[in-house]
Amino acid sequence: MTALLVVIYIAFVSLGFPDSLFGVAWPVVHVEFGTPESFASLYSIITGICTGGVSFIAGPLIRKFGTGKVTFFSTLLTALGLIGISFSPNIVVMMICTVMMGYGAGAIDTGLNNFVSLHYKAKHMNWLHCCWGLGVTISPVIMSAFLGGEGTWRNGYRVIAILQFAIALIILASLRKWNIEPESTSETANGQKDLPKKTLFDLLKIKGTITSILSLGLYCGGEFLIGTWGATYAVNVLAVSPEEAAKWISLYFGGIMVGRIISGFLSEKLSDNTLIKGGMALAAVGMVILILPIGKTALVGLMLIGMGYGPVFPSVLHSVPARFGTDYSADITGYHMGGAYGIGFFVQLIYGYVASATTFAITPFVLLALGLGVIGATVVTLKKLKKTTEKLNTII
């Protein structure tokens, strides 16, 4: 199990690589392609639709093919998408390649999150997403080296693609290990029970499911907003160079990684719900710092926002089996992923057009509003689950 866990961690590093590339490269890419700056919102929403769409059907895919095979083919698909982007002659081809990446990312995300939430402790879920943080931290650093040197943004994509292909080979070599899964839930060879079919609407009727998905979606809205528009905010509002802005965004993603390392240890003592609330409180402090009129020093707030965001995503997903049961956890995890991406990218779409038409200075205030939404949706979810538990105890 230890060797398999290491491979899972490495696979999640690969998931993070593409996520922060677009945002840091966009200030240069849109100029080269002659595309309006606000087009980033539409580009991102297409990615979200693809990623979220696959997440909604990931449960059946995982049951049919197994987590290992789904992870391998998805990683390979994202690598091919990255290579395609690096050779794109225009924004249309770039978007087509992004569709490939979106499909790959959605399947990896759902499969690995469900597998770890079922078979490993909360600390491993946090450290799994820390590996994602490692991936999203490394790629802006690589991209900034090309943006500030004699290379181009295309070379940054190619380097990440090579790393992605290497990780796909590691997963391929480990496929036999993925068949040796824990036998704690009476599973079939592919890792899931033989269960009666339930539709999306059947599972969404479970109390608390919709508000739980909403909490994750609003969180993703904030996380994605900084990932896509953070560099643009730094360039337009605080007048830093594109390469310096890329480094600040790397610091933000580094904060997410550090936050997940710390929360991995804290999860031994604190519940998922406590980590979610505490993380959002710390993120709010960072957002306030971002508002202060202290020039580019305010960008330090990005690191605090990242650290606060750290435990939120993994804690929500790790709580899925505990909140809604293990039988359909792969499906419900997929619905969380799909719904979260849909909401998150919709927030980005609206924000991008509004900020482009007005001012990017609204960013910290939008982030604060989203943060309050996360806390509110979480509180409502827990109240609904408490009422359901009390009702069952009364019946028993």
N, C-alpha and C positions, 0 to 999 in steps of 0.2 A: 504493500500500500504506500510506503514511503516513496519508492521510485516512481509510482504512478502519480503521486501528489506533485513531485518535482516536475514531471512532464506537464501536468495541468497548469502549474504556475508558469512554466515557459510558454504554454499556449496562450495564457492570458496576457503575457507581455506582448505577444504578436497582435492581440486584439487592440491593445493601446496604441501601437505604432501609427496607424492611419488616422486616429481620431483627432490628433492635434496638428497634423500637417496642413490641412486645408486652411485653417484660420490664420496661421502665421505666414503662409505663402500668398494668401489672397491679395494683400495690398500691392503685390508685384504682379500676380497672375492677371488680375482684372485690367491692369494697364496694358499688359502684353496682348491680351485678347480683345482689347477695346470694349470691354463689358462694363456696364454700370456697377458701381460698388455695391449697391443694394441687391444685386443679383445673387449675392451669397446666401440670402434667405431662401430663395427659390431652390438653389442648388442643395442647400442643407435639408429642405423639406423633402426633396426627392430621395435623398439618402435615408431620411427617417422613415418614409413610406416603405422603402425596400426592406430596411432592417426590421421595422415593426411588423411588416407583412409576414416575413419568414418566422418571426417570433410567435405569431398566432398559430402557425401550423407546426412548430418545432416539436411539440409533444408527440404527435404521431410519427414524425420522422425519427425521433430518438428511439421510440419503441420498436420501429421497424428495422433500423440499420445499426443501432447502438451508438452510444455517445462518442466512442473513439473514431469511428468512420465518419460521422457527421462533422466532428472537429477537424479531421484531416482535410476532407474535401472543401470545407469552408475556409480553412486557412490558405489552401492552395488557390481558391477563388479570389481571395483578397490580394494575394501576391500578384496574380495575373492582372487584377484591376489596377494596382499600383504601377506596374510596368506600362500598362496601356495609357494611364494618365501622363506618365513621363514623356510619352511620344505624341500626345494629343496636339493636333494642329489648330484646334479651336475649342470653344467651350462646349459645343455639342458632343464631340467625341469624348471630352473629359467627363461629361455627365453620364454617357453610356458606360464608361469604365467605372464610374462611381456606383452605378446600379449593381454591378458585379460585387463591388466591395460591400455594399449594403446587405445584399443577400448573404454573403459569407459571414459578416459580423453578427447578424441576427441569430443564426443557427449556433455559432460558437457561444455567444453570450448566454442564451437560454440553456443549452446543454450543460455547460460547465457550472453555471450557477445552480441549476437543479441538482446536479450530481453532488456538488460539495455541500449544499444545504441539507441533503438527505444523509450523507455518509461521513461528514466531518464536523468538528466543533466550530463555534462561531469565530474563533480566532483564525481558523484556516480560511473562512470566507473573507474576513478582513484582509488577510495577507494575500489571498487570491487577487483581490481588487487592488492591493498594493502593487502587485505585479503589473496590473493594467496601468497604474500610476507610473511605474518605471518606464513602461513603453511610451506613454504620452509625454513623459519628461524628456526622454532621450531624443525623440524625433524632432521637437522644435530646436534642440541644440544642434542636431545635425543639419537641419534646414537653415538655421541662422548662419552656420559656417559658410554655406553656399551663397546666401543672400548678401553676406558682407564681404565675400571674396570675389574671385574671378569666375566662379561657377554660376550656375543658374538654379532656379527652383526645381527644374527637371532632374538635375543630378541628385538633389535631396530625396526626391521620390524614388529614384533608382536605387540608392543606397538602402532605403527602408525596404524596398521590394526584395533585394538580395537577402536581407535579414529574415524577411518573411518566408522566403523559399527554404531557407535553412531550417527554420522552425517547423515548417511543414514536413520536412524530411525526418526530423526528430520524432514527430507525432506518428509518421508512417512506420518508423522502426519500432515504435512501442505499441502497435495495435494489439498484439497478443496480450499485453498486460491489461488492456481495457476490458477484456472478456472476464478477467478475474475480479469481479466486483463483489462488494460485501453482500452476504446472504441474510441481512437483517430484516428484509421486507418481503421474503418469499417471491422473488422476482424470476422472470424468464431469462433466457440467455442474453437478451438485449437490454436487460436492466430494468424492466417494468413489469408489473403484474398484468395478468389478463383481466381486464376490467370491462364492464358494460360501457357502451359509448355514451358520452354526455356532450351536448352541444355547448358552444360558447355561452349561450344564454342561460343554460342550466347552471353552469358554474358561476356566472356573474350574479345569479340569484342568491348565492351564499352571502350572508350578511357581512358587511365590512369589506367585501372584495373590491367594489367600485371605488370607495373612498381610499382604500389602500393603494390602488392603482393611481388614483389622482395625486396622492401625496408623492409618489415616486415620479409622476409626470411633471409636477411643478418643480420638484428638485432638479430633474433633468433640464427643465427650461432654464434654470439658473446656471447649471454646469455648462450646458451647450452654448448658452449665450456668451459666456466668457471665452469658451474655446473658439467660437467662430468670430466674435466681434471684439474680444478683449484687445487684440493687437490694433484693430482699427480705432478703438476708443483711445488707446495710448498715443497713437500717431495723430489723430485728429484733435483730441482735447488737450493732451499734455505735450504735444509737439516733440515726441521722441522719434528716432529713426526706425524704419521697419525692422532692421536687424536687432536693435535694442529692445523693441517691443516684443520680438520673438523670445528674447531672453527672459523678459518679465513674465510672459505666458508660461515659459518653461518653469519659472519659479512657482507660479500658481499650481501647475500640475505636480510639481515637486512637493508642494504643501499637501495636496491630496494624498500623495504617496506616504509622506511622513504621518499624516493623520491616520492612515490605515494601519501603519506599523504600530503606532501607539494604541489605537483602539483594539488591535488584535490582542494586546496584553490586557487592556481594560475589560475586554469581553469576558474574561475569566471571573470578574467580580460584578460587572454591570450587565443589565439586560439590553437586548436590542433596542427596546423603546427608549431607554435612558440614553443610550449612545446617540440615537437619532435626535432627541431634543437637545442634548448637550452640544452636539456637533452644529446644529443650526444656530444655537446661541453664539458660539464662537465665530461662525461665519458672519453673523450680524455685526459683530465688532469690526471685522475686516471691511464690511460694506460701509460702515460709518467712517472709517479711516479714509476710504476711497473718496468720500464726499468732501473731506477737509481741504481747504485751499492752501496746500503745501507743495504744490508743483508735482513733479514726477515722483517725489518721495511717497506720495499717497499710494503709489502702486505697490508698496509693501503690504497694503491691505489685501492684495490678491493672494499673498501667501497665507494669511490668516483665513481668508475665505476658503482656500483650498484645504487647509488643515481641518476646518470645521465641516466642510463637505465630506471629508474622508470617510467617516463611518456610516454616512446616511444610506448610500446605495446598497452596500453589502449587508447592512443590518436589516433593511426592509426585505431584501430577497431571502436572507437567512431565516427570517421570521415566517416565511410563507408556509412551510410544512406545519409549524407550531400553530399558526393562526387558522389554517384552512384544511389541515390533514395531509397525509402523505400520498394517498391513493392517486390524486390528480394533481400532485404538486408540479409535475413537469408542464402540464397544460396551464395551470394558474400562474406559474413562473413566466411562461411564455406570454400570457396575457398581460402580466405586469410589464414585461419588457416591451411588448408591442404597444400597449397603451401609453407607457412612459415615453417611448420614442415619438409616438404620434403627438402627444401633448407638448413634449419638449421642443420638437421642431416646429410645431404650430406657433408656439411662443416666440421662437426665433424669427419666424416669417413675419409676424406682426411687428415685432420689435425692429427688425431690420429696415422695414419700409418707413415706420414712424420715425426712427432715429435718423435715417438718411434724409427724411423730409424736414426734420426739425433740428435736433442736435443730439450727438452721442453723449452729451453731459447727463442725460437722463438715466444712464446705465445703472449707477449705484441705487437709485430709487426704485427702479424696476426690480433689481435683485432683492431689495428689502421686501417688496410686496410679494414676490414669489416665495421668499423664506417664511413669511407669515402664513402663506397658504399651505406650505408643507406642514407646519406645526398644527394648523387648524384641521387639516384633513387627517393627520395622525391621531389627534385627540378624538375626533368623531369615530374613526375606525375602532379605536380601543374601547370606546363606549358601547358601540354596537356588538363587539365581540364579548364584552362583559355581560351585556344583557342576554346574549345567546347562551353563554355558559350558565348564567343564573337560571335561565328557563329550563335547560337540560337537567340541572341539579334538582330543580323543583319536581320535574317529571319523574326522575329516578327516585 
